[in-house]
Amino acid sequence: MALIQGIPGEFEPQPWGEAILRSRELLLLRIARRPPDDEVRLPGLATTPRHVVEDHTGRALTWRHDGDDLVVRLPDSGDAPVVRVALQGKLRIVPQDSVTANADGVWDLTPLSTTAHLVARRAADVAVRFVGMVEPDSWHHVRLAGRTYGVTGQQLTRSTIGPFPMPALRVVPLAVPTGVRRVLVAPVGTVLASIHPGRDEVTVVVTNFGRTSARGEVELPLLPGWSATDQTWTFDGLDPGRSVGWATRLTGPPGDHELRVRLDAGRRSASSPYVVHL
């Protein structure tokens, strides 16, 4: 059985061909290009197969689950067969852009489309922080895990939104409003440090996902040979749902480098790493 519960959907075209849903519980794999190792991998199948057979002959085929992928061993003949996959329930998939929360239960997303797909390691109430540029007077419905909040554009990018009851090990879609370039999701109670690059500097931001005000100390550790105009900051009285930030200019060797803020704001402190390009 797949570890993650998927969502209704369809499969994208595959390197070997296509997967077609013939009925609610029947999937056909049309093999147009036979893989060199004679194994077909269908990524993100969350529904357990009942049986897998060659469509033309009814011959049973060897298959296995590899995480959330279905792997089918094709028959030895040189033909490109059609594989019939009977499912134990309705088709549910794990989209390829699904992102599992890190060890702190945090998602730090740079969305590439209008929908993000989140998977929680464990059930928790979470809140969402959108970063970007939207019209302050616009109106948005933020939906996640069966709960919806209506907010203005100003509220959307100025404070956290929630709570949302995230279930464990289930794909949950989140609509991303136009103009949003970063999405932070964290368990309620978390105080989260994140890094946001600019043209000539980076901004270290602390967001309070908790229900009470927060205080703490922030440090941006640097590798040998690096320098920054500022590296340490303190904050006090950070209200629930709000953020505070400090800009600093970095110098260092060219290339991509991962930075992580050191945050001391109590036991629910968390820090999201970010790769900056110099």
C-alpha positions as CSV (number, residue, x, y, z in Angstrom):
1,M,0.0,0.0,0.0
2,A,1.3,3.5,-0.8
3,L,2.4,5.5,2.2
4,I,0.7,8.7,1.0
5,Q,-3.0,9.0,0.2
6,G,-3.4,10.7,-3.2
7,I,-6.0,12.8,-4.8
8,P,-8.3,12.3,-7.8
9,G,-6.5,13.2,-11.0
10,E,-4.9,12.0,-14.2
11,F,-1.4,11.1,-15.2
12,E,0.9,13.2,-17.3
13,P,2.5,11.6,-20.4
14,Q,5.3,9.2,-19.5
15,P,8.7,8.6,-21.2
16,W,7.4,5.1,-22.1
17,G,3.9,6.1,-23.3
18,E,0.7,7.0,-21.5
19,A,-1.6,5.9,-18.7
20,I,-5.3,6.0,-19.5
21,L,-8.1,5.7,-17.0
22,R,-10.6,3.3,-18.7
23,S,-13.1,3.3,-15.8
24,R,-13.0,4.3,-12.2
25,E,-11.0,1.2,-11.2
26,L,-9.2,0.2,-14.4
27,L,-6.0,1.8,-15.8
28,L,-4.4,1.0,-19.1
29,L,-0.7,1.5,-19.7
30,R,0.0,2.0,-23.4
31,I,3.6,1.2,-24.0
32,A,4.9,3.2,-27.0
33,R,8.6,3.0,-26.1
34,R,9.8,-0.1,-24.4
35,P,12.3,0.7,-21.6
36,P,15.8,-0.9,-21.9
37,D,15.4,-2.7,-18.6
38,D,11.9,-3.9,-19.5
39,E,10.4,-2.2,-16.4
40,V,7.7,0.4,-16.7
41,R,7.5,2.9,-13.9
42,L,4.3,4.9,-13.2
43,P,5.0,7.6,-10.7
44,G,2.5,8.6,-8.1
45,L,-0.1,5.8,-8.1
46,A,-1.6,5.9,-4.6
47,T,-4.3,3.3,-5.3
48,T,-3.2,-0.3,-4.7
49,P,-3.6,-2.5,-7.8
50,R,-5.7,-5.6,-7.5
51,H,-3.9,-7.3,-10.4
52,V,-1.7,-6.4,-13.4
53,V,-2.0,-8.3,-16.7
54,E,-1.1,-8.0,-20.3
55,D,-4.2,-6.8,-22.0
56,H,-4.0,-8.9,-25.2
57,T,-3.3,-12.3,-23.5
58,G,-4.5,-11.8,-19.9
59,R,-1.1,-13.0,-18.7
60,A,-0.3,-11.9,-15.2
61,L,2.7,-9.6,-15.0
62,T,5.1,-9.0,-12.1
63,W,4.7,-5.7,-10.3
64,R,5.8,-3.9,-7.2
65,H,5.3,-0.6,-5.4
66,D,8.4,1.5,-5.0
67,G,7.3,4.2,-2.7
68,D,4.4,5.8,-4.5
69,D,5.5,4.4,-7.9
70,L,4.1,1.4,-9.6
71,V,6.8,-0.7,-11.3
72,V,5.7,-3.3,-13.9
73,R,7.9,-5.9,-15.4
74,L,7.0,-6.3,-19.1
75,P,6.9,-9.7,-20.8
76,D,10.0,-11.0,-22.6
77,S,8.5,-10.6,-26.1
78,G,9.9,-7.7,-28.0
79,D,6.4,-6.2,-28.6
80,A,5.2,-3.0,-26.9
81,P,2.2,-4.3,-25.0
82,V,-0.8,-2.7,-23.4
83,V,-0.9,-3.4,-19.6
84,R,-4.2,-3.6,-17.8
85,V,-4.1,-2.5,-14.1
86,A,-7.2,-3.3,-12.1
87,L,-7.3,-1.1,-9.0
88,Q,-8.7,-1.8,-5.5
89,G,-10.5,1.5,-5.5
90,K,-10.9,4.7,-7.3
91,L,-7.8,6.1,-9.0
92,R,-5.9,8.4,-6.7
93,I,-2.5,9.9,-7.5
94,V,0.3,11.7,-5.8
95,P,1.2,14.7,-8.1
96,Q,4.8,15.0,-9.1
97,D,5.1,18.4,-7.5
98,S,3.9,17.2,-4.1
99,V,6.1,18.5,-1.3
100,T,6.5,16.8,2.1
101,A,7.0,19.0,5.1
102,N,10.5,19.0,6.6
103,A,11.4,17.6,10.0
104,D,10.0,20.7,11.7
105,G,6.7,20.3,9.8
106,V,7.4,23.3,7.6
107,W,6.9,23.9,3.9
108,D,9.0,26.6,2.1
109,L,7.7,26.7,-1.5
110,T,8.5,28.7,-4.6
111,P,5.3,27.9,-6.6
112,L,5.6,27.1,-10.3
113,S,1.9,26.9,-10.9
114,T,-1.4,28.0,-9.4
115,T,-1.7,25.0,-7.2
116,A,0.8,23.5,-4.7
117,H,0.4,20.0,-3.2
118,L,1.4,19.5,0.4
119,V,2.0,16.3,2.4
120,A,2.3,16.4,6.2
121,R,4.4,13.9,8.0
122,R,2.0,14.0,10.9
123,A,-1.4,15.6,11.6
124,A,-1.2,19.2,12.8
125,D,-2.9,22.6,12.7
126,V,-1.0,24.8,10.3
127,A,-1.0,28.4,9.1
128,V,0.0,29.8,5.7
129,R,2.1,32.9,4.9
130,F,2.1,34.2,1.3
131,V,4.9,36.4,0.1
132,G,4.4,38.5,-3.1
133,M,2.7,41.4,-4.6
134,V,-1.1,41.5,-4.9
135,E,-3.7,44.3,-5.0
136,P,-4.4,45.4,-1.4
137,D,-8.1,45.7,-2.0
138,S,-8.5,42.4,-3.9
139,W,-10.4,39.5,-2.3
140,H,-9.1,36.0,-1.9
141,H,-10.4,32.6,-0.6
142,V,-7.6,30.6,0.9
143,R,-8.6,26.9,1.0
144,L,-6.6,24.1,2.6
145,A,-7.6,20.8,4.2
146,G,-11.3,21.5,4.0
147,R,-11.3,24.9,5.5
148,T,-11.6,28.3,3.8
149,Y,-10.8,31.9,4.9
150,G,-11.7,35.0,3.0
151,V,-9.1,37.7,3.2
152,T,-8.1,40.9,1.4
153,G,-5.0,41.2,-0.6
154,Q,-3.4,43.2,2.2
155,Q,-4.2,40.5,4.7
156,L,-3.0,37.9,2.3
157,T,0.6,39.2,2.3
158,R,0.8,40.9,5.7
159,S,-0.1,38.1,8.1
160,T,-0.4,34.3,8.5
161,I,-3.7,32.7,7.6
162,G,-5.2,29.8,9.5
163,P,-5.4,27.5,11.3
164,F,-6.0,24.6,8.8
165,P,-6.2,21.0,10.1
166,M,-3.6,19.2,8.0
167,P,-4.0,15.4,8.0
168,A,-1.0,13.1,8.0
169,L,0.3,11.4,4.9
170,R,-2.3,12.8,2.5
171,V,-1.9,15.0,-0.5
172,V,-3.7,18.3,0.1
173,P,-3.9,21.0,-2.6
174,L,-3.4,24.7,-1.9
175,A,-4.4,27.3,-4.5
176,V,-1.7,29.9,-5.0
177,P,-3.0,33.4,-5.8
178,T,-1.5,35.3,-8.7
179,G,1.4,37.5,-7.7
180,V,2.6,35.2,-4.9
181,R,6.2,34.1,-5.3
182,R,6.8,32.3,-2.0
183,V,4.7,30.3,0.3
184,L,5.6,29.4,3.9
185,V,3.4,26.9,5.8
186,A,4.2,25.9,9.4
187,P,2.5,24.3,12.4
188,V,0.6,26.7,14.6
189,G,3.0,27.7,17.5
190,T,6.1,27.8,15.3
191,V,8.4,30.9,15.1
192,L,10.0,30.6,11.7
193,A,13.1,32.2,10.3
194,S,13.5,32.4,6.5
195,I,15.8,34.1,4.0
196,H,14.5,36.2,1.1
197,P,16.9,37.3,-1.6
198,G,16.9,40.7,-3.2
199,R,18.9,42.4,-6.0
200,D,21.9,43.4,-3.9
201,E,21.0,42.0,-0.5
202,V,19.1,39.3,1.4
203,T,16.4,39.9,4.0
204,V,16.2,37.7,7.1
205,V,12.5,37.4,8.1
206,V,11.0,35.9,11.3
207,T,7.3,35.0,11.2
208,N,5.3,34.2,14.3
209,F,2.9,31.3,13.5
210,G,1.9,31.2,17.2
211,R,-1.0,32.4,19.2
212,T,1.1,34.6,21.6
213,S,3.7,37.3,21.0
214,A,7.3,36.1,20.4
215,R,10.7,37.4,21.2
216,G,14.2,36.0,20.4
217,E,17.6,36.4,18.9
218,V,18.6,35.8,15.3
219,E,22.0,35.1,13.7
220,L,23.0,34.5,10.1
221,P,26.1,32.2,10.3
222,L,28.5,32.7,7.4
223,L,31.2,30.5,5.9
224,P,34.9,31.4,6.1
225,G,35.7,34.1,3.6
226,W,32.1,35.6,3.7
227,S,31.1,38.9,5.2
228,A,27.8,40.7,5.8
229,T,26.8,44.2,6.8
230,D,24.8,42.7,9.7
231,Q,24.6,39.2,11.1
232,T,22.7,39.4,14.4
233,W,19.4,40.9,15.4
234,T,16.9,40.7,18.3
235,F,13.1,41.1,18.3
236,D,10.5,41.5,21.0
237,G,6.7,41.7,21.1
238,L,6.2,40.1,17.6
239,D,2.5,39.7,17.4
240,P,0.8,36.4,16.3
241,G,0.6,36.2,12.5
242,R,3.1,39.0,12.0
243,S,6.7,39.1,10.5
244,V,9.7,41.2,11.1
245,G,12.7,41.4,8.8
246,W,16.3,42.8,8.5
247,A,18.2,43.4,5.2
248,T,21.9,42.7,5.0
249,R,24.4,42.8,2.1
250,L,26.5,39.6,1.6
251,T,29.8,39.2,-0.1
252,G,31.4,35.8,-0.7
253,P,32.6,33.5,-3.5
254,P,30.4,33.3,-6.6
255,G,28.0,30.5,-7.1
256,D,25.0,28.9,-5.3
257,H,25.3,28.6,-1.5
258,E,22.8,27.3,1.1
259,L,22.3,29.6,4.1
260,R,20.3,28.9,7.3
261,V,19.4,31.3,10.0
262,R,20.1,30.4,13.6
263,L,17.0,31.4,15.6
264,D,16.5,31.3,19.4
265,A,12.8,32.0,20.1
266,G,11.8,29.1,22.4
267,R,11.3,25.4,21.8
268,R,9.1,25.9,18.7
269,S,11.9,27.8,16.8
270,A,12.4,26.7,13.2
271,S,14.6,27.8,10.3
272,S,14.1,27.2,6.6
273,P,17.3,27.0,4.6
274,Y,17.6,28.9,1.3
275,V,20.0,28.7,-1.6
276,V,21.3,32.2,-2.6
277,H,23.3,33.0,-5.8
278,L,26.2,35.4,-5.6
